[in-house]
Amino acid sequence: MDFYADGILRGYITEDGSEFRISGEGLPVEDDIELAKDISVKQLDDRLEVSNLHSMSMDEGFAYTVMYDGFQIIQMAADGTVTMVANYDDTLYYEAGNQVLANADIVE
């Protein structure tokens, strides 16, 4: 997972080291957007919590919770309001493996 400025998260699903990607053409996220800096990451048994993400203007804050069992990615505003849930109905099938963060240090 890559975390970018403005609370943008890009996740990649891999199997045997080969990445599956849907074309990014036409998406509103430009390739030159900055990776988020100084984010806080906490690895727990059942989830990953990522916080201290901000908008480019620093007037909005974001956080993510990635649930492993019943895989979901939950985006929240700084006040804890849920703003998006990916895989809300738990219809994406995946097998647990290594969790990799590209630009974050994991805090146990």
OpenMM code with the backbone's topology and positions (N, CA, C; nanometers):
from openmm import Vec3, app, unit

residues = "MET ASP PHE TYR ALA ASP GLY ILE LEU ARG GLY TYR ILE THR GLU ASP GLY SER GLU PHE ARG ILE SER GLY GLU GLY LEU PRO VAL GLU ASP ASP ILE GLU LEU ALA LYS ASP ILE SER VAL LYS GLN LEU ASP ASP ARG LEU GLU VAL SER ASN LEU HIS SER MET SER MET ASP GLU GLY PHE ALA TYR THR VAL MET TYR ASP GLY PHE GLN ILE ILE GLN MET ALA ALA ASP GLY THR VAL THR MET VAL ALA ASN TYR ASP ASP THR LEU TYR TYR GLU ALA GLY ASN GLN VAL LEU ALA ASN ALA ASP ILE VAL GLU".split()
positions = [
    Vec3(0.0838, -0.1174, 0.0000),
    Vec3(0.0000, 0.0000, 0.0000),
    Vec3(0.0884, 0.1238, 0.0000),
    Vec3(0.0487, 0.2195, -0.0794),
    Vec3(0.1172, 0.3485, -0.0828),
    Vec3(0.0190, 0.4539, -0.0336),
    Vec3(0.0653, 0.5416, 0.0532),
    Vec3(-0.0167, 0.6494, 0.1078),
    Vec3(0.0366, 0.7816, 0.0544),
    Vec3(-0.0545, 0.8631, -0.0011),
    Vec3(-0.0175, 0.9878, -0.0659),
    Vec3(-0.0786, 1.1067, 0.0075),
    Vec3(-0.0304, 1.2245, -0.0281),
    Vec3(-0.0900, 1.3482, 0.0222),
    Vec3(-0.2374, 1.3504, -0.0149),
    Vec3(-0.3153, 1.4268, 0.0562),
    Vec3(-0.4597, 1.4389, 0.0373),
    Vec3(-0.5353, 1.3118, 0.0763),
    Vec3(-0.4729, 1.2247, 0.1576),
    Vec3(-0.5415, 1.1061, 0.2071),
    Vec3(-0.5640, 0.9992, 0.1028),
    Vec3(-0.4865, 1.0008, -0.0031),
    Vec3(-0.5032, 0.9020, -0.1111),
    Vec3(-0.4243, 0.7763, -0.0785),
    Vec3(-0.4885, 0.6624, -0.0953),
    Vec3(-0.4258, 0.5325, -0.0749),
    Vec3(-0.4318, 0.4563, -0.2058),
    Vec3(-0.3198, 0.3975, -0.2433),
    Vec3(-0.3172, 0.3050, -0.3577),
    Vec3(-0.2776, 0.1691, -0.3040),
    Vec3(-0.3609, 0.0710, -0.3288),
    Vec3(-0.3328, -0.0646, -0.2862),
    Vec3(-0.3102, -0.1531, -0.4064),
    Vec3(-0.2202, -0.2472, -0.3926),
    Vec3(-0.1893, -0.3403, -0.5002),
    Vec3(-0.2116, -0.4815, -0.4487),
    Vec3(-0.2793, -0.5602, -0.5277),
    Vec3(-0.3018, -0.7003, -0.4934),
    Vec3(-0.1994, -0.7818, -0.5701),
    Vec3(-0.1217, -0.8640, -0.4984),
    Vec3(-0.0174, -0.9420, -0.5638),
    Vec3(-0.0351, -1.0900, -0.5338),
    Vec3(0.0157, -1.1701, -0.6234),
    Vec3(0.0177, -1.3149, -0.6024),
    Vec3(0.1485, -1.3655, -0.6594),
    Vec3(0.2240, -1.4350, -0.5793),
    Vec3(0.3531, -1.4890, -0.6223),
    Vec3(0.4448, -1.3805, -0.6780),
    Vec3(0.4353, -1.2609, -0.6222),
    Vec3(0.5233, -1.1524, -0.6626),
    Vec3(0.4822, -1.0789, -0.7882),
    Vec3(0.3761, -1.1233, -0.8557),
    Vec3(0.3315, -1.0519, -0.9751),
    Vec3(0.2118, -0.9654, -0.9381),
    Vec3(0.2164, -0.8418, -0.9775),
    Vec3(0.1104, -0.7483, -0.9407),
    Vec3(-0.0034, -0.7513, -1.0402),
    Vec3(-0.1244, -0.7418, -0.9892),
    Vec3(-0.2422, -0.7248, -1.0722),
    Vec3(-0.2822, -0.5792, -1.0594),
    Vec3(-0.2901, -0.5099, -1.1703),
    Vec3(-0.3280, -0.3687, -1.1665),
    Vec3(-0.4331, -0.3402, -1.2717),
    Vec3(-0.5305, -0.2646, -1.2323),
    Vec3(-0.6258, -0.2105, -1.3275),
    Vec3(-0.5627, -0.0838, -1.3831),
    Vec3(-0.5817, -0.0572, -1.5068),
    Vec3(-0.5224, 0.0612, -1.5689),
    Vec3(-0.5574, 0.1870, -1.4906),
    Vec3(-0.4575, 0.2702, -1.4673),
    Vec3(-0.4784, 0.3965, -1.3982),
    Vec3(-0.5152, 0.5097, -1.4918),
    Vec3(-0.5253, 0.4795, -1.6203),
    Vec3(-0.5569, 0.5838, -1.7183),
    Vec3(-0.6941, 0.6441, -1.6906),
    Vec3(-0.6998, 0.7742, -1.6874),
    Vec3(-0.8258, 0.8432, -1.6666),
    Vec3(-0.8638, 0.8615, -1.5202),
    Vec3(-0.7822, 0.8112, -1.4285),
    Vec3(-0.8112, 0.8295, -1.2865),
    Vec3(-0.7738, 0.9712, -1.2451),
    Vec3(-0.8408, 1.0251, -1.1429),
    Vec3(-0.8116, 1.1624, -1.1013),
    Vec3(-0.6796, 1.1775, -1.0268),
    Vec3(-0.6142, 1.0692, -0.9894),
    Vec3(-0.4887, 1.0760, -0.9147),
    Vec3(-0.3731, 1.0794, -1.0130),
    Vec3(-0.2956, 1.1843, -1.0080),
    Vec3(-0.1805, 1.1998, -1.0965),
    Vec3(-0.0613, 1.1241, -1.0400),
    Vec3(0.0266, 1.0763, -1.1279),
    Vec3(0.1440, 1.0015, -1.0840),
    Vec3(0.2453, 1.0863, -1.0086),
    Vec3(0.2391, 1.2179, -1.0232),
    Vec3(0.3388, 1.3028, -0.9586),
    Vec3(0.2947, 1.3521, -0.8209),
    Vec3(0.1859, 1.2990, -0.7664),
    Vec3(0.1405, 1.3406, -0.6336),
    Vec3(0.2389, 1.2878, -0.5281),
    Vec3(0.2609, 1.3650, -0.4238),
    Vec3(0.3599, 1.3324, -0.3206),
    Vec3(0.3169, 1.2177, -0.2307),
    Vec3(0.4136, 1.1320, -0.1962),
    Vec3(0.3886, 1.0322, -0.0927),
    Vec3(0.3708, 1.1045, 0.0402),
    Vec3(0.2841, 1.0529, 0.1238),
    Vec3(0.2618, 1.1125, 0.2561),
    Vec3(0.3875, 1.0960, 0.3409),
    Vec3(0.4134, 1.1960, 0.4237),
    Vec3(0.5305, 1.1937, 0.5113),
    Vec3(0.4844, 1.1916, 0.6567),
    Vec3(0.5672, 1.1346, 0.7421),
    Vec3(0.5432, 1.1343, 0.8871),
    Vec3(0.4105, 1.0709, 0.9263),
    Vec3(0.3709, 0.9666, 0.8545),
    Vec3(0.2467, 0.8996, 0.8907),
    Vec3(0.2725, 0.8048, 1.0080),
    Vec3(0.1678, 0.7755, 1.0808),
    Vec3(0.1754, 0.6856, 1.1948),
    Vec3(0.1082, 0.5541, 1.1563),
    Vec3(0.1783, 0.4439, 1.1787),
    Vec3(0.1258, 0.3127, 1.1415),
    Vec3(0.1339, 0.2199, 1.2618),
    Vec3(0.0226, 0.1553, 1.2910),
    Vec3(0.0186, 0.0590, 1.4014),
    Vec3(-0.0329, -0.0737, 1.3464),
    Vec3(0.0510, -0.1783, 1.3583),
    Vec3(0.0156, -0.3135, 1.3137),
    Vec3(-0.0418, -0.3903, 1.4324),
    Vec3(-0.1657, -0.4334, 1.4207),
    Vec3(-0.2298, -0.5160, 1.5222),
    Vec3(-0.2609, -0.6516, 1.4618),
    Vec3(-0.3006, -0.7487, 1.5432),
    Vec3(-0.3264, -0.8836, 1.4922),
    Vec3(-0.4338, -0.8866, 1.3846),
    Vec3(-0.5388, -0.8086, 1.4013),
    Vec3(-0.6528, -0.8162, 1.3104),
    Vec3(-0.6669, -0.6970, 1.2173),
    Vec3(-0.5781, -0.5985, 1.2307),
    Vec3(-0.5936, -0.4781, 1.1483),
    Vec3(-0.4644, -0.3959, 1.1462),
    Vec3(-0.4635, -0.3035, 1.0528),
    Vec3(-0.3568, -0.2062, 1.0387),
    Vec3(-0.4212, -0.0698, 1.0533),
    Vec3(-0.3647, 0.0170, 1.1374),
    Vec3(-0.4186, 0.1514, 1.1571),
    Vec3(-0.3151, 0.2530, 1.1096),
    Vec3(-0.3575, 0.3382, 1.0165),
    Vec3(-0.2684, 0.4394, 0.9585),
    Vec3(-0.3307, 0.5759, 0.9843),
    Vec3(-0.2549, 0.6654, 1.0444),
    Vec3(-0.3079, 0.7985, 1.0750),
    Vec3(-0.2024, 0.9047, 1.0453),
    Vec3(-0.2386, 1.0285, 1.0722),
    Vec3(-0.1529, 1.1445, 1.0490),
    Vec3(-0.1337, 1.1730, 0.8998),
    Vec3(-0.2380, 1.1462, 0.8209),
    Vec3(-0.2397, 1.1823, 0.6792),
    Vec3(-0.3101, 1.3161, 0.6672),
    Vec3(-0.2625, 1.4022, 0.5793),
    Vec3(-0.3186, 1.5364, 0.5662),
    Vec3(-0.3387, 1.5746, 0.4202),
    Vec3(-0.4267, 1.6718, 0.3996),
    Vec3(-0.4429, 1.7299, 0.2671),
    Vec3(-0.3202, 1.8141, 0.2355),
    Vec3(-0.3035, 1.8454, 0.1085),
    Vec3(-0.1881, 1.9260, 0.0674),
    Vec3(-0.1876, 2.0607, 0.1392),
    Vec3(-0.3050, 2.1165, 0.1653),
    Vec3(-0.3141, 2.2462, 0.2323),
    Vec3(-0.3106, 2.2331, 0.3849),
    Vec3(-0.3036, 2.1099, 0.4342),
    Vec3(-0.2967, 2.0789, 0.5778),
    Vec3(-0.4234, 2.1171, 0.6546),
    Vec3(-0.5344, 2.1432, 0.5851),
    Vec3(-0.6575, 2.1797, 0.6552),
    Vec3(-0.7520, 2.0613, 0.6758),
    Vec3(-0.7172, 1.9439, 0.6243),
    Vec3(-0.7967, 1.8236, 0.6463),
    Vec3(-0.7052, 1.7106, 0.6893),
    Vec3(-0.7563, 1.6242, 0.7764),
    Vec3(-0.6810, 1.5077, 0.8193),
    Vec3(-0.7556, 1.3809, 0.7827),
    Vec3(-0.6800, 1.2714, 0.7652),
    Vec3(-0.7374, 1.1440, 0.7261),
    Vec3(-0.6721, 1.0324, 0.8052),
    Vec3(-0.7413, 0.9190, 0.8143),
    Vec3(-0.6868, 0.7979, 0.8737),
    Vec3(-0.7466, 0.6791, 0.7996),
    Vec3(-0.6762, 0.5669, 0.8039),
    Vec3(-0.7243, 0.4435, 0.7438),
    Vec3(-0.7149, 0.3307, 0.8454),
    Vec3(-0.8111, 0.2408, 0.8387),
    Vec3(-0.8027, 0.1133, 0.9088),
    Vec3(-0.8188, 0.0054, 0.8032),
    Vec3(-0.7238, -0.0869, 0.7987),
    Vec3(-0.7305, -0.1995, 0.7061),
    Vec3(-0.7601, -0.3232, 0.7905),
    Vec3(-0.8799, -0.3789, 0.7716),
    Vec3(-0.9214, -0.4986, 0.8452),
    Vec3(-0.8788, -0.6207, 0.7652),
    Vec3(-0.8211, -0.7215, 0.8327),
    Vec3(-0.7729, -0.8397, 0.7615),
    Vec3(-0.8801, -0.9479, 0.7488),
    Vec3(-0.9521, -0.9741, 0.8557),
    Vec3(-1.0539, -1.0792, 0.8528),
    Vec3(-1.1859, -1.0135, 0.8145),
    Vec3(-1.2389, -1.0479, 0.6991),
    Vec3(-1.3480, -0.9706, 0.6427),
    Vec3(-1.2862, -0.8462, 0.5828),
    Vec3(-1.1957, -0.8646, 0.4874),
    Vec3(-1.1088, -0.7594, 0.4350),
    Vec3(-1.1861, -0.6335, 0.3988),
    Vec3(-1.1461, -0.5231, 0.4612),
    Vec3(-1.2029, -0.3925, 0.4317),
    Vec3(-1.0963, -0.2860, 0.4512),
    Vec3(-1.1096, -0.1787, 0.3751),
    Vec3(-1.0267, -0.0602, 0.3945),
    Vec3(-1.1232, 0.0528, 0.4287),
    Vec3(-1.1060, 0.1098, 0.5465),
    Vec3(-1.1960, 0.2133, 0.5960),
    Vec3(-1.1200, 0.3448, 0.6019),
    Vec3(-1.1723, 0.4475, 0.5340),
    Vec3(-1.1128, 0.5809, 0.5390),
    Vec3(-1.1973, 0.6663, 0.6327),
    Vec3(-1.1293, 0.7437, 0.7191),
    Vec3(-1.1980, 0.8305, 0.8135),
    Vec3(-1.1421, 0.9717, 0.8062),
    Vec3(-1.2274, 1.0685, 0.8343),
    Vec3(-1.1830, 1.2069, 0.8502),
    Vec3(-1.1145, 1.2184, 0.9869),
    Vec3(-1.0484, 1.3287, 1.0109),
    Vec3(-0.9756, 1.3484, 1.1365),
    Vec3(-1.0656, 1.3371, 1.2590),
    Vec3(-1.1937, 1.3694, 1.2442),
    Vec3(-1.2855, 1.3614, 1.3580),
    Vec3(-1.3429, 1.2209, 1.3796),
    Vec3(-1.2976, 1.1234, 1.3010),
    Vec3(-1.3435, 0.9859, 1.3156),
    Vec3(-1.4620, 0.9493, 1.2286),
    Vec3(-1.5174, 1.0446, 1.1540),
    Vec3(-1.6295, 1.0171, 1.0642),
    Vec3(-1.5828, 0.9279, 0.9499),
    Vec3(-1.6535, 0.8178, 0.9261),
    Vec3(-1.6194, 0.7283, 0.8161),
    Vec3(-1.6586, 0.7953, 0.6848),
    Vec3(-1.5613, 0.8079, 0.5942),
    Vec3(-1.5859, 0.8738, 0.4664),
    Vec3(-1.5904, 0.7760, 0.3492),
    Vec3(-1.5365, 0.6539, 0.3687),
    Vec3(-1.5379, 0.5546, 0.2624),
    Vec3(-1.5070, 0.4179, 0.3206),
    Vec3(-1.5731, 0.3142, 0.2676),
    Vec3(-1.5405, 0.1767, 0.3040),
    Vec3(-1.5249, 0.0978, 0.1746),
    Vec3(-1.4049, 0.0457, 0.1520),
    Vec3(-1.3804, -0.0394, 0.0355),
    Vec3(-1.4102, -0.1833, 0.0755),
    Vec3(-1.4831, -0.2531, -0.0088),
    Vec3(-1.5259, -0.3907, 0.0146),
    Vec3(-1.6252, -0.3991, 0.1299),
    Vec3(-1.7175, -0.3066, 0.1316),
    Vec3(-1.8182, -0.2961, 0.2370),
    Vec3(-1.8950, -0.4261, 0.2585),
    Vec3(-1.9326, -0.4942, 0.1505),
    Vec3(-2.0112, -0.6177, 0.1605),
    Vec3(-1.9258, -0.7427, 0.1735),
    Vec3(-1.7939, -0.7268, 0.1889),
    Vec3(-1.7017, -0.8390, 0.2045),
    Vec3(-1.7128, -0.9376, 0.0883),
    Vec3(-1.7112, -0.8854, -0.0338),
    Vec3(-1.7221, -0.9718, -0.1504),
    Vec3(-1.5878, -0.9990, -0.2182),
    Vec3(-1.4819, -0.9296, -0.1766),
    Vec3(-1.3489, -0.9540, -0.2315),
    Vec3(-1.2861, -1.0695, -0.1556),
    Vec3(-1.2503, -1.1734, -0.2258),
    Vec3(-1.1852, -1.2877, -0.1627),
    Vec3(-1.0350, -1.2676, -0.1690),
    Vec3(-0.9689, -1.2864, -0.0561),
    Vec3(-0.8235, -1.2811, -0.0556),
    Vec3(-0.7711, -1.3733, 0.0517),
    Vec3(-0.6481, -1.4192, 0.0342),
    Vec3(-0.5832, -1.5040, 0.1331),
    Vec3(-0.4783, -1.4213, 0.2038),
    Vec3(-0.4765, -1.4282, 0.3357),
    Vec3(-0.3805, -1.3499, 0.4139),
    Vec3(-0.2390, -1.3927, 0.3788),
    Vec3(-0.1525, -1.2954, 0.3685),
    Vec3(-0.0122, -1.3204, 0.3408),
    Vec3(0.0686, -1.2118, 0.4051),
    Vec3(0.1759, -1.1746, 0.3428),
    Vec3(0.2577, -1.0658, 0.3952),
    Vec3(0.1889, -0.9333, 0.3699),
    Vec3(0.1829, -0.8492, 0.4711),
    Vec3(0.1308, -0.7151, 0.4543),
    Vec3(0.2514, -0.6238, 0.4347),
    Vec3(0.2508, -0.5474, 0.3268),
    Vec3(0.3650, -0.4645, 0.2927),
    Vec3(0.3203, -0.3188, 0.2816),
    Vec3(0.3940, -0.2312, 0.3442),
    Vec3(0.3699, -0.0869, 0.3322),
    Vec3(0.4921, -0.0264, 0.2649),
    Vec3(0.4679, 0.0467, 0.1595),
    Vec3(0.5798, 0.1017, 0.0823),
    Vec3(0.6471, 0.2186, 0.1514),
    Vec3(0.5719, 0.3069, 0.2147),
    Vec3(0.6346, 0.4287, 0.2670),
    Vec3(0.5984, 0.4534, 0.4129),
    Vec3(0.5919, 0.3467, 0.4900),
    Vec3(0.5547, 0.3633, 0.6297),
    Vec3(0.6397, 0.2724, 0.7181),
    Vec3(0.6700, 0.3198, 0.8354),
    Vec3(0.7354, 0.2375, 0.9362),
    Vec3(0.6276, 0.1812, 1.0259),
    Vec3(0.6326, 0.0511, 1.0486),
    Vec3(0.5292, -0.0141, 1.1294),
    Vec3(0.5662, -0.0053, 1.2767),
    Vec3(0.4697, 0.0340, 1.3578),
    Vec3(0.4871, 0.0407, 1.5015),
    Vec3(0.4123, -0.0771, 1.5620),
    Vec3(0.4803, -0.1606, 1.6365),
    Vec3(0.4165, -0.2789, 1.6990),
    Vec3(0.3564, -0.2401, 1.8320),
] * unit.nanometer
topology = app.Topology()
chain = topology.addChain("A")
for resn in residues:
    res = topology.addResidue(resn, chain)
    for name in ("N", "CA", "C"):
        topology.addAtom(name, app.Element.getBySymbol(name[0]), res)
